[in-house]
Amino acid sequence: MSAVLRKGKQRRAPTAGGPAVPPGPGPPPVVPMRNPELSRTRLLELHSFMRLNRMLEDKLSALYRQGKIVGGLYSSLGQESISVGSASALEADDLLAPMIRNIGSLLVRGVPALTLLLQFLGRHDAPTGGKDGTLHFDDLERSIIGPISVLGTLIPVMTGAALAARMRGGKRVALTYIGDGGTSTGDFHEGLNLAAVLDLPLILVVENNGYAYSTPTSGQFAIRSLADRGPAYGVASESVDGTDVLAVHAATRRAVERGRRGGGPTLLECRAFRRRGHAEHDDMRYVPKDLIAAWEERDPIDRFEAFLVEEGHATPGHLLAVREALAAGLEEAAQKALLSPFPPPEETLRDVYWEPE
């Protein structure tokens, strides 16, 4: 009965005429950004990664429309602060498993833009040798575990990775991501529960962007915050504004410290919004225009750049120079990737099926 009563209290009575923006997927209240004691150099690094994240995805989108990229292409427009803020809070040997909208995490880990361009363009020198056109690759030297297409599956995988790290006597934490829709999968519940039972240092970042493809969160669950699912498994949880890179970084850092000292897993909900469709083929016609406009006003890069200028860490001229430098480097990488060869036909099935020695 108490659970039912709590559920009832969370629902809001409709106002006259109804709000222009639905209360569920709309932006959370604005809270001023606060620096969690990061140096100026570190702050500017975060900005550079976020800006490169967006510019690289814009370049990939242009290549997709030119027919140079085939298959699915997934944007993180409006969510860059989640990938960059969370990955930057890890140590270099902590285990990281990105998902399809986490290019920013890979950039933080040192994966070059050229490598990502080669991968999406399906070229021979890409990590998967041209057999895959998305982020399905790992880099164990950078402690990166590759994503899996089946959403939610990485959660028990990273639970196992955290267990393996502990059995080896290390203090590594394991971090992976899931979207709001993916929290309804069996792997989410089984993986998170196992991590809780074994008290493992797993950090599960839930990117709550309001829609599971075209299904709004209000059509999928009744809770106000996905962080509410953590206590059900005895897991520490927190919900932060996913458009605030510093808030994401600070919350992830708290989760990292908790995991290292034996405090078990953390469920971290980051609320943001994907301002492009589920993939490039999706025109988002199911999303109210008022909702998109509300989130455009909370653009994570605009917010962070305003903070950097207001706090005296950068000038508008400096930020423009960073953007121009990144654009030049990105264009050079794109041209190099476009000139790179495709894999030869005889390699089509190599490393796809088992081959005897």
N, C-alpha and C positions, 0 to 999 in steps of 0.2 A: 504493500500500500504506500509506503514512504516513497518508493521509486516513482509511483504514479503521481503522487502529490508534487514531487520535485519537477517532474515533467510538466505538470500543469502550470506551475509557477513560471516556467521558462517561456511559455507562450505569451506573446504580447497582444493586447486587444487592438483591433484595427482602429486607425484614426479616421476622421471624417474625410471621405474622398480617397483614402489610402495614400501611402507614401509614394513619391516618385520613384524611389529606389527600394526594392525589397529589402527588409531588415537583415535577412540571412546572408546573402552573398554580397551585400554592400560593404564599403570600406569600414574598418573599425574606427573608433574615435581617434582623432589626431593627438599624438603625444609628442612633445619636442624631442628631437634626437639628442642622445647623450653619448659622449665618447667614453667607452669602457677602458680608459687609460691606454689607448693605442697611440703610438708615436705619429708624428706628422708623416714620416716616410711610409708607415704602415697604412695610414688612412689614404694616402695618395695611391698606394698599390691597390687597395680595394677598389678605388674609383677606376683605375686603369683596367682592372679585370672586368668590372661591370660594363664599362664602355666598350671594351673589346668583345665581350659576350654579345652585346646588342649588334654591334657592327658586323661581326662574323655571321650572325643569324640573318641580318639584312642581306648580306652578300649571298648566303646560301639560298635565301628566298628568291633573289634575282636570278640565280643560276637555275633554280627549279623552274621558274617561269620561262626560261630560255630553252627548256627541254634538256638541260645538261645533267640534271639530277632526277633520277627516277625512283619510284616507291614513295614511302612516307617521309615527310619532313615536318618536324615538330618544333614549334617556337616557344620560347620562354619569355616573350615580350611582356614586361610588367612583373616578372618573377626573378629577375637577375640577382636581386639582393639575397634571395634564399640560397641559391647555389654558392655564390661568392662568400656570403656571410658565414655559412655553415662550414664549408671546406676550409676556409682560412682560420678557423678556430681549432683545427686538428694539428697534430704534429706530423712530420713528414712520414713516419712509419706507421701511423694509424691507418686502419683499413677503411677504404672508401669505395662504395659501390654506387655510381651515379645511375640515373634513369634517363629517359629520352629528352627531358627538358633541363638537363644539368650540364650543359656545355661549360658553364661558368666554373663548376667544380673541377673539370678537367684542366681548364686554363690555370686555375690556382695551383694544381698539382704539377704544372710545368709541361703539359701536353701542348706542343706548338700548334698555332693556327694552321700551318701548312699540313700537318698530320691530319687534322680534322677535315680540311678541304679535300685531301686525297681520299679519305675514307668516304665522304659523302659523294664524291665524284666517281667512286668505284674504280680507282686506279691501282695498278700493280704494286706500287710502293706503299699502299695504305696498310694499316695494321692487319686487316683481314685479307690482304692481297687482291682486293677488288671483288670479293664474293659477297659483300654486304655493304649497304649504303647508309647505315645509321651507326649508332654508338655501341654496337655489339662487339666490343673488344676490351681486353684487359691490358694492364701494364704492371706486371708484378714488381718490377724495379721501382715503380712509383707507388706501390701498395694499392693499386687500383684493381678492383674485381669487376669484370664486365657485366653489364646489365643483361637481363633476360626478358624476352618479349612478353611472357605471361606475367601480368601484373601481380605483385604480391609475393612472387616466388623468391625474390632476393631476400626477403625478411628472414625465413628460416635458414637460407644460405649464409647470411651474415651473422645469424645467431650461432651457426656452426663455426664460422670463422672466428668469432669472439671466443668461443669455447676452446678452439684449437690454440689460439694465442695464449689463453690462460694456462692451458695444459703444458705449454712450452715454457711457462714461467715468466712471460712478458707482462707488460702493463699497457698493451695496445688496446685501444677502443675500436669499435667497428661502427661505421655510420652508413646508412642507406636512406633512400627516399621512397615515398609512396604518395599517390594523389588521394584526394578525398574519395573518389570512386573505388580505389583499390583497398580502402579500409573495410570494404564489405566482402572481401575475398576470404576464403578459409585460411590461406597462407598467412594473412595478416594476424588473425586471431591465434593460430597455432604457433607461429613464430614468436610473437610477442609474449604469449603465455609461457613458452619454453624458456625464453630469455629471462623472464621473471622468476620462474621456478629455480633455474640454475644460477640466478643472481649475476648475470653476465653484463659486461660493459657495452651494451648495444644502444646506439642512439638512432631512433627512428624519426626522421623528419617527415611530417605529413604536410604536403603542399596543398593546402585547401584553397583552390582557385575558383570555387563556387559552382563548377560544373564538371560532371563526369561525362565527357563528350557533350551531349546535348541535355543531359539530365541535371537539373539544378539540385543543390544539396537539400533543399526543402522537400524534394521528391524522393530522397534516398534515406534520410534519417531525421529524427525529431529533435535530437540534442542540439544545443546552441553552439557548442564547441567540441571539436573532435578530441581535444585534450581530456574531455570527460571520460573517454574510454580507457585512459591509463589506469586510474584507481581501481577499475574493475578487475585488473590483473595484478594489482599491487605494484604498479609501476609509477615512478615519479613522472609528472607531466607538467607541461607549461604551454601557454598559447601566447604568441607574439605577433606583432604587426610585420607581415612578411615584406612590406615595402620599405622597412627600416633596416638597412644592412647592419647597422651597429647593434640594434636590438637582437637580430638573428645571431650575430657573432657572439654577443654576451651570453645569450641563452644557451647556445651550443657549447660555449666554454664552460658554463656551469655544469652541463651534462657530461662533458669530458672529465671534469674534475671529480664529479660524483662517481663516474664509472671507474676511474683509476683508483679511487680509494675504497672500492668494493661496495659502492652504493647501488649497484645494479643498473638496469636499463632506464632509459628516459624516452618518453613520447613527447615530441616537440611539434606542436601545430604552428605552422606559419601561414597566416592568412594573406593572400594576395589575389591576383586575377590574371588569367592569360588573355591578353588583348588581341589575340589572333585565334582562329578556330582550332579545333582539336589537332588538325594537321593542315597543310597548305591547301588541301582540296575543300576545306570546310569554310563556308562564308559566314558563319556565326549568325545567321538570320534569326535563330531562336533566342538570341540574347537581347534584352531590352536596350535601346539606345541610351536611355538615361543611366543605366547601370554602367555601360562602357564609359560614358562621359565622366561619371563619378570617380571611376578608377583611374582615368587618364589624369585627373587632377592630383592623384597620389603616385605619380610615376616615380619609381624608386631612384632612378638616376637623377632626375630633376631635384628630388628631395635632398639627395646626398650632395649634389653640387652646390645647392643653396646653403647647406650646412657648412661645407668646406669654405665657401666665400665668407659667410657670416662669422665663422670662428677664426678667420685669418689664416687658414691653412693653404689657401689658393686664391688666385685672382681669376676673373673671367678670361683674361688673356692666357693665363697658364692652362686653364681647362681647354680652351680652343686649340692651343698648341699640342696638347696631349691627343686630342681628337684627330688633328691633322697628321700627326706622326703615326698614330695607329692606322689611319686610313691608307697612308703610303705603304706601310709594311704589309697590310692586309691585301692591297691590290697586287703587290709584288708576289705574295704567296699564292694568290688566286691564279695569276698568270702562269706561275711555275706549275701549279697543280693541273691546270688545263692542258699544258704541254706535256705532261707526264703520260706514259703509255698505259693502255689498258692491259690486263693480264692476257697472255697468249691463250688460244683456245685449248691447248693440251693441258692447261692447268685447271680447267673448269671443275673437275671432280677431285682434284688433289686436296687432301685434308678434309674432304667431306665424308667419305666412307673409309672404314678401316682398311688398311693395306698391309699385307704381310711383309715382314722384313726381307 
